[in-house]
Amino acid sequence: MMQMLVDRIKKDGVIKHGNVLKVDSFLNHQMDIELINEIGKEFKRLFADCEINKIVTVEASGIGIACITAQYFNVPVVFAKKSQSINIDGDVYSTQIESFTHKRTYDVIVSKKFLNPNDKVLIIDDFLANGCALVGLIELVTCAGASVEGIGIVIEKGSQAGGEVIREMGMRLESLAIVDSMNAATGEIFFRDADKKE
């Protein structure tokens, strides 16, 4: 666990109806760059043993985190674009992802120019809930023949199946904070013990 992040979630995280944790005051609407800079350093520390030459995320809230993280790896960021078009250009990899927060399905695309079989990818995103977005990103990367070297998540919702789904795929998944449960009545947020093994 990244204690600085856990403390900030406890202080400024808001529990909304439907098991939604809002962290828009510091992570995915207004962004605390000092905190995100520390998040980038922590991802670099966690994946220092990996040979990474590209970071992949999905628009929009993962982009800022991915960009700051990329500075520590000295690699480019590729973000999957959400496309409203049913006419997918042949020069892209495409898949569909379902957003837990927005309750809708998006077509997402990545240009074939920016992902290739030589790429060793670190996937970065802000949240992991049901895992649909990550499964979609993994599919895009593997369609390109590239390899997913690791996945870095800022906040994982441990009460939902996403983390288990991704780990069962054999992926190396590092989450900086795992929220096990939330109490909307009291505003309390409970985190997985950092010493507890998966």
Summary of the structure (lengths in Angstrom):
residues: 198
radius of gyration: 16.2
end to end distance: 12.8
largest distance: 50.7
contacts: 632
relative contact order: 0.17
helix: 28%
strand: 35%
